[in-house]
Amino acid sequence: MLICYLAFNALLYAAFSLWCIIAPQQTSTFLGLVPSGPAGESEYLAVYGGLQAGLAVFYTAAAVMPEHRRSAVLLSLALYAGIVGLRTLAGLQLGFSELGNARYAYGLEIALLLAAIILVMRKGSGIRGAD
């Protein structure tokens, strides 16, 4: 399950990064972001395209190199806890119907967070430390 989880994250981030790089205006509009000019477009490409690409590389490395798997799952736990927590806060403050297309990702983000929690808690996973 661990390698599948890491590989799935790698594919997810690689696909989203490519979509951001190939069609930045389409993806930013899909997310509800409107760059205000070249500086905004550059920032969008760097943060959405670049960060997603970096995460794809990291998750790929962790999937093939066992010594990085623990760090990747802990990163997932921190990453998805932050995303789910703040998306939940936004939904509570603004109304979940106001989240736009981000509500489609919400279920996936919750599932990825729950999977990370299970992987961290699972005895014998090698993730919890000295088990």
Secondary structure, 3 states (H helix, E strand, C coil): CHHHHHHHHHHHHHHHHHHHHHCHHHHHHHHCCCCCCHHHHHHHHHHHHHHHHHHHHHHHHHHHCHHHHHHHHHHHHHHHHHHHHHHHHHHHHHCHHHHCCHHHHHHHHHHHHHHHHHHHHCCCCCCCCCC
